[in-house]
Amino acid sequence: MRHTLVALVEDKPGVLNRVASLFRRRAFNIESLTVGHTEQPGLSRMTIVVDGDDIAIERLTAYLYKLVNVVHVEDLTHVPAVTRDLAMIKVAAPPETRTQVMQVVDVYRARIVDVTSQSLIIEVTGDEEKIESFVEVLRPLGILEMVRTGLLAMSRGGAPLYPPPNGNGNGHHHAAASAD
């Protein structure tokens, strides 16, 4: 089963490498990995999509907490969450197919972000299924290049995923977060 893990980590050199190495050592293939700054200075948020059963993911989460720069880890797989992926797709768009491409862009509520005489770059945001569907519709029209951000996820509701920083960065937030 695919799991979506979110890890709050200290924004320090080498943290990404240590997290990725942990997954490699435990023989987990990372399907998607997205990292970015949070609203809290000095902290970054990793969204990691990985395949595994619930018990294996629980163990993996425990191993993540042993990494010194990991502050909090949450598995969003079984909680209501909003997920998004962003793709930029360069499509062949000569005059004879440009109208057709633009109609597809409108249907998917995507945006054209660059135009040349023979191509368009399209930006599309949505869940993975929307992105996959969009790519399949564009494929026959001639995809020249594509890049995707990877999955971002955030739990629904008013409560933050993790408590405000007050621990020492080695997993002590875990007990407070699981008391919910």
Secondary structure, DSSP 4 states (H G I P E B T S, - for coil): -EEEEEEEEE--TTHHHHHHHHHHHTTPPEEEEEEEE-SSTTEEEEEEEEE--HHHHHHHHHHHHHSTTEEEEEE-TTS-EEEEEEEEEEEE--HHHHHHHHHHHHHTT-EEEEE-SSEEEEEEEE-HHHHHHHHHHHHHHHEEEEEE---EEEESSSS-SSPPS-S-SSSTHHHHHHT-
